[in-house]
Amino acid sequence: MENFFLTIHLIVALILIGLVLMQRSEGGIGLGGGGGGGGATSGRPPASAMTKFTWLFALAFLGTSITLTIIAASNSADESVITGELPAAGAPAPLEIPLAPLGADAPAAPPPAE
């Protein structure tokens, strides 16, 4: 199920990137070519089909992101991050490697540079 939503998520992301890059820039020069002329008489144009599709795919991207987060959280509740599984109830604890204590023969500071 996670793979299905991940595939849909990637397709939606690529379409959303394409839609944003094809839109007309409102100030600078974008890939859509040309910008708005500006001025006091230029108002905001009504939403075009491109804008509506961008909103639709942005909402789909948000929905698949939340769905993937919920699926990943439910899958990871039963597993350890390191091993991928929880240790058995009767399994011994992993061995700890003790640090070597500083003795009389161990230097307290690094040797001076020559």
N, C-alpha and C positions, 0 to 999 in steps of 0.2 A: 504494500500500500504506500509505503514511504517512497519507493522508486517511482510510482505513478505520479504522486504529487510533485516530486522533484523534477520529473520530466516536464510536467505542465508548467511548473515554476520557471524553468529555464527557457521554455518556448515563449512564455508571456514576457519574460525579461528581455529577450531579443526583439520581440515585436515592439515592446515599449521603447526600447532604445531607438529602433528605426523610426517610430512615430515622432519621437521628440526631435530627432535629427532632421526630419523632413519638414517640420513646422516652420512657418515664417517667423523670423526674428522680430521682436518688437522694438529693438533699439540698435543693435549692432548688425554685423553681417554673419548670418548663419549658413548652414548647408542648404537651407531652403531657398536661399538667394534673396537679396534685397531686404530692406528693413522698412519700417514705417517712416513716413516723411516727417511726422511730428507736427508741431504747430498747435495753435490754440483751437482750431476747428476740428482736429482729428480726435474722434471719440473712440471708445473701445468697440470694435466690431462685434456683431452677434457671434455666438459660438458656432463654429463650423463643424462639419462631420469629423474632421481630423481631431479637433479639440475634444469632441464627445468620445471618440474612440480612445484617445489618450487617457481620459478620465476612467473609462471602462477598464482598460488594461492596467491602469494604476491601482484601481480597486481590486482587480483580480490578482495582481502581484502582492498586494497587502494581504489578501485572503489566503493565498497559498503560503506566504511567509508565516502567518499565524498558525496555519494548519501544520506545516512542517515543524514548527516549534513545539506544538502540542504533541505530535507524534514522537519527536526526538526525546522530549521530557518523559513520556510514558515508557519509552523503550529503555531509557537509561536508568530508571528507578530500580531495576532488578540486576544491574551489572556494575562491576567495578570499572573505573576508567582505565586502570593500568592493565589488568589481566583480561577484561571482558567478561568476567564472571565473579561471583562471590565465592570466597573460600568456604570449604565444607566446614560443618560445625565441629567435627573432631580433628580437623587439620591442625598441626602444630604451627605456632607463630613463626614467622620468618626469622632467620638468624640475624642478629645485629652485630656489626663489625665494630669492635671498640677502637677508639682512637688511641694512638700510642701516647702515653704520658710523657711530659717533658722531664727528662732526667738530667743528671749532671753532665752527661756527654752531649746533650742536644743543645744547639745554640739558642740563645734567647732572642737574638736578632739576626737578620741576614748579615752575611760578611760584608765588610766595607768594600766599596768599589776601588779598583786600582787605578 
